[in-house]
Amino acid sequence: MREQETESNDSSRPEFWDVRYACGETPWDFHGVPAALKAFLKESRPGTVLIPGCGAAYEVRAFHEAGWRIAAIDFSPVAVKRARSELGRLANCVVQGDFFTHDLGADRFDVIYERTFLCALPPELWPAYVNRMAQLLRPDGKLVGIFLYGEEKDPPPYPLSAEKASELFRQKFSLMKNVPVSDSLPIFQGNERWQEWVRTDGFSMSCTIDLESSI
Ligand SMILES: C[S@@+](CC[C@H](N)C(=O)[O-])C[C@H]1O[C@@H](n2cnc3c(N)ncnc32)[C@H](O)[C@@H]1O
């Protein structure tokens, strides 16, 4: 029961992540940049990007080298220390703070990059995740990245289902790209999708993908 969870097994708290980073129990760590992100960077015009729940933040360097302006955020002090030491002179791209409440400035982002952040959050936070993403993106900005689907007996991670994703995103986003990921870590193999969700609240978009019939 969520009400009975303690600091050490509640993934909505920084302490949950601190202990795992501190003892090197980080099975989600890709130690690099996924191929789908490299392809996205090759085909996209640079702009501004936010990387929430950035962990070790390898992607910061990839976005930087492709000409993007980056903000990365994580609420675990241990993760932020790790990211900063990984990034050297790009360390100041990483802020320590809570994605849901930290003041990220008045400018809206062109793109927000997702990998193993949504699935790190207890599902009761998912509607707030979608609202915050819409709030932080410019009106036709994109939430892009790798989303985990499937089932998990012992979460986290909390995977999505196609039905849940449609229900969560349909008010504010339209799915414009949805392809399997080729280089998943073994623990995520077969369950990751590269997706591009365009913020559409206030706009009517015509060419969207029917998620439930495409997974
Ligand atoms: C599974 S890890 C993924 C890290 C990174 N995205 C990656 O792909 O390696 C989830 C990360 O989200 C961070 N996190 C969870 N909830 C957060 C929140 N509300 N605000 C900021 N960071 C959060 C955790 O500290 C942790 O580093």
PDBQT file of the ligand as one rigid body, heavy atoms in Angstrom, charges set to zero:
ROOT
HETATM    1  C1  LIG A 301      15.492   5.323 -13.235  1.00  0.00    +0.000 C 
HETATM    2  S1  LIG A 301      16.392   6.786 -12.945  1.00  0.00    +0.000 S 
HETATM    3  C2  LIG A 301      16.709   7.306 -14.631  1.00  0.00    +0.000 C 
HETATM    4  C3  LIG A 301      17.862   8.244 -14.785  1.00  0.00    +0.000 C 
HETATM    5  C4  LIG A 301      18.148   8.657 -16.221  1.00  0.00    +0.000 C 
HETATM    6  N1  LIG A 301      16.997   9.242 -16.871  1.00  0.00    +0.000 N 
HETATM    7  C5  LIG A 301      18.648   7.501 -17.031  1.00  0.00    +0.000 C 
HETATM    8  O1  LIG A 301      18.063   7.198 -18.083  1.00  0.00    +0.000 OA
HETATM    9  O2  LIG A 301      19.665   6.896 -16.629  1.00  0.00    +0.000 OA
HETATM   10  C6  LIG A 301      15.115   7.944 -12.454  1.00  0.00    +0.000 C 
HETATM   11  C7  LIG A 301      15.688   9.275 -12.057  1.00  0.00    +0.000 C 
HETATM   12  O3  LIG A 301      14.610  10.191 -11.830  1.00  0.00    +0.000 OA
HETATM   13  C8  LIG A 301      14.939  10.997 -10.717  1.00  0.00    +0.000 C 
HETATM   14  N2  LIG A 301      13.666  11.544 -10.203  1.00  0.00    +0.000 N 
HETATM   15  C9  LIG A 301      12.579  10.858  -9.783  1.00  0.00    +0.000 A 
HETATM   16  N3  LIG A 301      11.600  11.702  -9.421  1.00  0.00    +0.000 NA
HETATM   17  C10 LIG A 301      12.070  12.957  -9.623  1.00  0.00    +0.000 A 
HETATM   18  C11 LIG A 301      11.519  14.259  -9.458  1.00  0.00    +0.000 A 
HETATM   19  N4  LIG A 301      10.265  14.437  -8.979  1.00  0.00    +0.000 N 
HETATM   20  N5  LIG A 301      12.278  15.320  -9.797  1.00  0.00    +0.000 NA
HETATM   21  C12 LIG A 301      13.532  15.163 -10.279  1.00  0.00    +0.000 A 
HETATM   22  N6  LIG A 301      14.109  13.943 -10.450  1.00  0.00    +0.000 NA
HETATM   23  C13 LIG A 301      13.385  12.863 -10.132  1.00  0.00    +0.000 A 
HETATM   24  C14 LIG A 301      15.673  10.054  -9.765  1.00  0.00    +0.000 C 
HETATM   25  O4  LIG A 301      16.460  10.729  -8.819  1.00  0.00    +0.000 OA
HETATM   26  C15 LIG A 301      16.482   9.223 -10.756  1.00  0.00    +0.000 C 
HETATM   27  O5  LIG A 301      17.758   9.782 -10.986  1.00  0.00    +0.000 OA
ENDROOT
TORSDOF 0
